[in-house]
Amino acid sequence: MTELIAQTPLYGAVPRTIGQATMTEVDLGWLTSISPYAGRVSAVGAALKAAHGMPWPSAGRMTGKDGARAIWFGRDMVLLAGPEPSHDLAEHAALTDQTDAWTTVQLSGDGAEDVLARLVPMDLAAANFKRGHTARTQVQHMNGSVTRLGADSFLIMVFRSMAGTLLHDMERAMASVAARG
């Protein structure tokens, strides 16, 4: 009988460094979408703060820190990344386990902004897209999420089924930036 072994979407394919940019796979832990019931945004925000120590993020922002983050994920929707969600949240919102639905990578290095400029149709320059800013956007032709973690570091999420495509597109963009250097 075949024994199945759980693997991450990009198992064995990363980390990858091309030029000055490095892409690594990130395990964010539990991923739970939180969608407040009508009129319950404030209540679920208070429950999130009480249970997990972070406020409900405003549109286009992330709260928390490494290991426990709340990432804005669309109108009245947040992705809780890290801890298992408190049951108290379920009183005010629909909770959906998204843990196996996403591929998550961190792109870092001096060329990270230039790499993403080839893949993302928005201005991610540090002057406009600061640390803690996040956006649901296209990553090449994939629906995804991009969050700035630091001066030259981004968290990129796409659907798990697109992991190979993300790797391919990121490698090509990284090589393009490296060739210009």
N, C-alpha and C positions, 0 to 999 in steps of 0.2 A: 504494500500500500504506500502511496506517495505521501510524504509528510510535507505539509505546507508551512512555510516560514514567512511571517509578516515582514515586509520590507517597505521602506519609504519609497515614494514615487521616483526619486532620482538616485536610488541606492547604487553606489559604485560609480556613478557618472560625475559626481562633484565631490570635493571642491575642484574648481577650474579657474586658473589664472591665465589671462591673456593680456599682455601689456601690463598696465598698472591696475587693472580691474580684476577683482576676485569674486566669484560667485560660489556661495556655499548654501547647502540645504539647511533649513531651520526647522526644528521641531518646536512648535508653539504650545504643545500640550493639548488640553481640551480646547476645542473650538465650538462655541455655542452662539447661534444667532439669537438675539433678544429683540422681539418685536412687541412693543407695548400695546396693550389693549387700548381702545379708544379712550382718550382723556386720562391715561395713566402714565404718561411720560415722567412726570414729577415723582410719582410714587415709585416707579421702577428705578428711577435715578437714586432716590433715597435708599431703596433696598440694596442697590448695587454698591453704594458708598458704605452702608452698614456692614454688608456681608463680605465685600472684597476690598474695601479701602480706597476705592477710586470713584471719582464723579462720572456721571453720564457725560460723554464727550459731546461738544457742540459739533455742528455740521463741518465736515472736513478736518476733524481733529482726532487725536488719539490721547487717551489718558492712561495712567498707570506706568509701569516700568517693566523691565525684562522679567519674564516669568508670570506676569499678571497685567494684561493690557485690555483696555476697552477701545476698540477701533470703530470709528464711525463707518457704517457699511451701507448707507443709503438713508432715505427719508424715514425718520423714526425707526431706525434699525441700527443695532450695534453688534459687533462680533466680540464676544468675550474670549480672550485667548490666554490660556494658561490653566487657571484653576477649574476644578469641577464646579459648575454653577450651583449657587445656594438655592435650595428649594423655595426660599422666601421670594425669589424673583418670579416664580411661576404664579404667584397671586396676582401679579400686575402685568404679565407679559407671556406671550407664547415663546417657549424655548425649543430650539431645534439643534440637535447634535450635528455639527458640520465637520467633525474631526477628520473623517476619511474623505472629505469632499475636495480638499484643497492641497495644492503643491505650494510650498513656501520656500523662497530663497532670499538670501541677503546678498546684495551687490554692494561692494565697497571698494575703495581705492580712489586715487586721483582722477581717474577717467569715468567714474560712475555716472555723473550727470551727463557726460557726452554719450555714453553708451545708451542711457535711457532716452536721450534726445532723438535717437534713431528709431525708437520703439513706441514711445508714448506721445500722443498728440496734445501735449500741454507743456507749459513752461514750468520746469522743475528746478529752475535756478534758485539758489539759496536765498536770494533777496525776496523771492515771491513764495517759495514753498519751503518754509522753515521746519526745523526739528519739531516733530509731533504733528505735522500736517499730513493728511491722508486724502486720497481720492479714489473713487471707483472710476475706472477709465479703461481704455483699450491698451493692451500691451501687445503691440503689433496688431494682429487681428483677433486676439483673445480678450474676453471680458476678464477684468482683473481688478486688483487693488494695489496701489503704490503708497507707501508711507515712508517719510524721511525719518531715519533714526538718529542721524548725526550729520556732520559737515559733509562727509563723503560716503554715506551709508544709507541704503534704502532696503526696505522690506517689500518684496513683490510676491503677490499671491495670484494664482490662476487655478482654474479647475484641475483637479488631479488628472483627469483624462488628457489634459494638454501638457503634461510634464515634459514629454519628449520634444514637443514643438517649442516650448519655452526654452529648453536647453539649446536647441538648434538656433533659434532666433537670437538668444543672448550671446552665444558663441560668435555668430556672424557679426553682431554689432560690436562686441568686444574686439574682434579681429580688425574691423574697420577702423575703430578708434586707435588701436595699437599701430596700424599701418600709417596713420597720419602723424604719429609721434616721432 
